[in-house]
């Protein structure tokens, strides 16, 4: 598991049924491209977040594939329609097989 990885999500706690809301996510991650060398001249293994998804009540909202050129600490801002009360699940997938997730409940009202 990569050290210091921390997902952050800003999503509304309440929304009206059918409301379009803005969601912001950021994950702290070093994002090593696999092209740099260490002090001894050895390649540093690639370690990037290669995929990000967001689901609402099990239904996919966004699914992004990331490539090695992605910056450190990737940030996403997107809109989603909230049809009912439920849970947003955010998932980041790392090259080393680690999966980082965060959930946020959204109430209607």
N, C-alpha and C positions, 0 to 999 in steps of 0.2 A: 504494500500500500504506500502510495506517495505521501510524504510527510507534509503537514501544513495545509492540506486541502480542506477548504471550507466553503460549502455552498451557501448562498444567500438568496432569498426570494422576497420580493415586495409585491404582494397581491392584496386586493381588498378583502376584508373580513365579511362584508355585506354587499349585496348587489340586488337590484330589481330583476325579476325574471325577464330574460331576453336582453338584458343590458350588456353592452360591449364594454369591457374593462381593459385597462392597460396593466400588463404584468412585466416586471423587471427582474432579471436574474443575473447573478454574477457568481463565478466560482473561482476561488483563489487556487491557482495551480501554476507551477513553473513552466510547463509546456516545453519540453526538450524535443527538438526536431530530429535528433539522431544524426545530425551532420557536424556537430561540434566535437572537438577532442578535449580530453582532460589534460592535466599537466604532463602525464607520461606519454601522450600522443595517441591514446586509445579513444576510439569513438565512444561517446556517451550514448547509451541506448535511448532510442526514441521513447518518449513518454508524453503523450498528449491526450487530452479529452477528444475522443474521435466521434462522439455522437451525443446529442442532447435531445431529450424528448419531454413533452408535457402531455399529460392525459387528464381529462376531467371525467370523473365517475367511470373510469375504464375506457373512455373514448378518446382517441388521439386528437390532440389540438395542434401540435407541432412536432416535427421529427427532422432534425438537422444533422447532416453528416459533416464533420469537420476534418480539414486537411492539415498537413504539417505546417503550413504557413500561418495558421491561426495564432493570434497574439496570446501572450501570457494573460491569465485571469479573464477568460472570455465572458463577455457581457451580452445578454440578449434582452431586447425589449420587443414585445409583441402584444397584439390585442386578441381577446377571446370573448366569445359570447357565453354568458352564464344563463343557461336555460332553466336551471333549478338549483336547489341547495345541493351541495356536494363537496367533493374533495379534489383539489388540484394536486397531481403528483408529478414532481419534476425529477428527472433522472439524467445523470451524466455518466458516460461510459469511458473508462480509461484504457489505454493500450495494454496495460499490465493485467487487465482482467477485473480491476476494481470497479465497483459501481457505487456512486454516491447519489443519495436521494433525499428529497425534502418534500413534505406535504403541507398543504395549507387548506383549511376548511373555509368554505364560502357559504354564508347563510343568505336566505332571501328575506328581504324586508325593507 
